[in-house]
């Protein structure tokens, strides 16, 4: 487990180069509630170096059926919620995953699975790809680079080959064509992502030429100074350098499109957050717990921010769907 959350927040607050709250000028407020994001917990078959969830095979935090039902009650009750975005850990390892997918689809919602690809070849999950395709679930999958060495350096030895095998399995079921399959790129160092459009062209060309793999879109997401990535920055003495990179690239044009203004993020225990990054820093939303959910209150709440938010507003911006501006 990485450094305590209180220590992470202290490191972020100690940045002297600027203050996110001051740069934004006025408090952020929610605008809509179109996306219901559920983090099913920290259990994962991988332990990636950049993981902001601090997930891994030895974690035990996991959503139970009672909390899943409370989530579904809100999902069914609010027509404005169009998308149910399921993440983790490896969300598919949670006992409620398939139940949430089936019930959310039955409620007429679009469902996203944030998949690490390697789970598709883990014993016991051999039918997972077929399940996803059968329920027309959108797959957003992490693949740091089309070069095996760069992916394995960030996510572990052998991950690239297992990821390619997972992508081929998805392609064979129609993903990348009639079913949506998107990849997520994270930089491997203390720099921001290159232009999303150009990187997407490179990924498509190289993955097709080298492996015959196809996908729809590439999402570029800046590494947030949270959890394992923050700890690695502190260890290397590069936290201030990276924070200065984010701060100097602050882009006011990203503010309107920030994901926190259009979604709710639910933790495995039912606690509500403005976004998944706030969830990992244990900065709860103003409204509390899913069992006490009030759509009107949540839709008009003031969003809680801290200096890690520079990660979402740097350059072209960064969200669960890639670039913002």
N, C-alpha and C positions, 0 to 999 in steps of 0.2 A: 504494500500500500504506500502511496506517495505521501508527501509532507501534509500535515494537518491543514484543514481549510483555513483556520485562523491565521496560520503562518503564511499561506498563499495570499490571503487578503492583505496582510501586513506588507508583503513584498510589493503588491500592486499599488497600495496606497503610498508607499515610499517613493514612487517615481516622481522626480522633481521637475521633469521636463514639461509637464502639463497636467491638466485635470479634465477628464472627459465631461464632467458636469459643466465645467466652465466653457469648454469648447462648444457644447451643444447649445449653451446660452439659456435655454428654458427647459423645464422638465419634459421628458417624453411622455406622451399619453397614447393609450391604445386607440386604434381606429376601427378595426373590424375583428371578427372572430371566425375566420374561414378555415383555419387548420387546427386540428386537435392532435397534438403530438403526445405520444405515450412512450416513456422510457421504461421498459419492462424490467430493468435491473442491470446488474454489473457482471453477471455470469457470461463468459465468452470462451470460445475455444482458442483464442489468441490473446496475446498481451503486447500490443503494439506500443512502440516507443513514444508516439505522439498522442496516444489516446487521452482525451480530456475526461473520459468517464472513469479512468483507472480500472478498467475491466480486466478480467482474466479468468482462467480455469478454476482458481481457488476462491473466487468471490462467491458469496451465498445470497446476496441481496436480490430478491425476486418478487414480482407482483403476484398476489394471491387472487383467487376467484372473486372474493367479496369486493376488492378494489376494482377489478376488471368490470364487474357488474355495475359499480358506481360510475365508471367511465362510460359504459354503454348507455346508461340512463341519460346522461347528458348528451351523448352523441345522437341518440334517437329523438331527444326532445327539441333540439335546436336545428331547424332547417338551414340556417346560415352556415353551419359547419359542413363544408363540402368534402374535406379531405381528412382522413385519419392516417397519421404519419407514425409508424411504429418503429422504434429504435431500441438500442441497448448500449452495452453488451452486444452479444449475438441474440437479438430478440427471439429468434426462432427456437432457442433453447429453453425459453420460458413455457411452462405448462399451459398458459393462457393464450399463447400466440395464435394458434389456429382458431380457437374460439372467438377471439377478438376480430380476426379477419373475417370469419364466416358471418358473425353478427353485424359487423360494420357494413359488409357488402349487402346483407339482407336489408339493412336500413337505407340502402341507396347511396352510400358514401364511396368515394374513391379512396383506395387504400394504397399506402406506400410501405414497402419493407426496405429498411436500410440494412443491407446484407453485406457481410464481409467476403462473400463468394466461397471461401474455404469450407464453410459449414455445409455446403451442398454435397461434399464428399465425405463427411464425417459419418461413421457407422451409426445407424439409427435415423439418419436424415436423408436417406437415399431417395425418398419420394417427395422431398421438399420442393424441388423445382416444379414437379408436376402439380403439386398443390397450389403453388403460386400462380402458375399458368391457368389452372382450372378456375381460379377465382379472379383472374385478370388483375392481379396485383402488380402495381408499378414497382420495379426494382431499381433502387439507387445503391450502387455498389462501390466500395472503396478500392481504388487501384492507383497507388501513388505514382507509378510511372510505367511506360511500356518497356523499359529496360528491366530485366529480372534483378540485376544487382541492386538497383535503386529501390525497388519494391521490397526485396528481402531485407535490405539494410534497415528499413523503417518498420517492417511488420514481422520479420522473422524468416529464418532459412526455410526454403521450400514453399513459401506462401505464394510466390508468383506463379509457379507451375500449377499449384492447386487452384489459384484464381482463374488461370486460363482454362483449366478443365471445367470450372464452374461456368464460365462465360460460354464455352462451347455447348454445355448442357442446356443453358438458357436459350442460346441461339437455335438449337434444334427444336425447341418448343415454340418458336415464333417470337422470342424476345429480340429486340433490335429491329423488328419489322412490324408485325401487327400488334405486338405488346411492347410497352415502353421499358427500355433498359438504359439507364444513365450511369456514367462513371463519375467518381469524385477524385479530384486531384488535390493533394496537399503538398506544399513545398517541403523539401527535406532539410532546410536550413533556416537561418535567421534572415529570411528575405520574403518579399511578397510574391504572390503568383504572377506569372507572365499573363499576357492577354488571353482571355478564355477562348475567344474565337480561333486564334492562331494555334493554341495548344490543342484544341479539339481537332483541327485539321491534321496535326502531327500524330495525335493518338490514333485517329481513324486510319490514317495511311499506314502507320507502323504496325498496328495490331492486325490489320487485314493482311498486309504483306507477309508478316512473320508467322501469324497463327491462324489466319482466316477467320478472325473474330470481328463482329460488327456490334455497334451500339448506337443509340440515338444522339445523346448529348453528353458533353463533358461539363461538370460543375467544378469550378475552382474555388476552394475554401481556404482562407488564410488560417494558419495555425494560431489558435487562441492561447495566450499565456495562462493556461489553466492546467492543473494536475501534472501529469508526467512531463509535458513539454515545458511547463514553467519550472519544474524541478531541474530538468536538464539545463535550462538556461541559467539558473542560479548556480548549479554545480560548475558550469563552464565560465562563470563570471560575465555572461552575455545578456543578462536580463535588461539592463539599462540600454544596451545597444539595440535590442529588439524593440523595446518600448519606444525608443526614439524613432526607429524605423516606422512603427505604426503611427506614432503621433505626428510625425512630419508629413505622412501621407493621408492625414485626416481629410475626408471629403464630405462636406455638408450635403452634397447632392444624394448621398446614400440614406439620409435620415428617414425620408418618407417611406422607403421600401424595406426598412429593417424588419426582420421576421417577428421580433417581439411585439410589433404593433398590430399583428394580424393573427396571432395564435395564442394558444395556451400550451404549456408544457407540464405534463403530469409525471411525478416521480413514481417509482415502484410502490411506495407506501401511500400514495394518494395525495401527497403534498403538491400544491400548485406553484408554478414558477412562470416567469415571463419568457424564459427561453431555456434551452438545454444547458447552456453554459452557466447561467445563474443557478441552475439546479445543482451542478457539480460544485459550485462555490457555496452552496447552501444559503442562497439569498432568496427567500421565499417571496412570492407575489403578495400583493396587498390583501388578497382574499382568503388565503389559508388552504383548506382541504377540499378535495373533490366532493365529499359528502355534503359540504356546505355551499356547493357551487351556485352562483347567481349570475346568469348570463349578462344581465344589464350592468351589474357592478363590475364584472370582469371586463366587459367591453369598454367601459369608461374609466378604467383604473389608470393610475400613474405608474409608469414602469420604473423599476429600480435599476440603477446603473452603477458602474464602477469603472476603473481604468482598463479592465480587460475588454470593455466594449469598443476600444480603439480597433480591435481585431476585425470587427464587423464593418467599420466605417473607413478603413484604410484603402486607398486606391479606388478601384471600381467597386469596392464593398464586398462583403462576404455573407452569405446566408446559406440555409439548408438547400437552396436551389442555385447556389453559385453567385455570380456577380449580380450586383444590385443596380449600379449606375453605369 
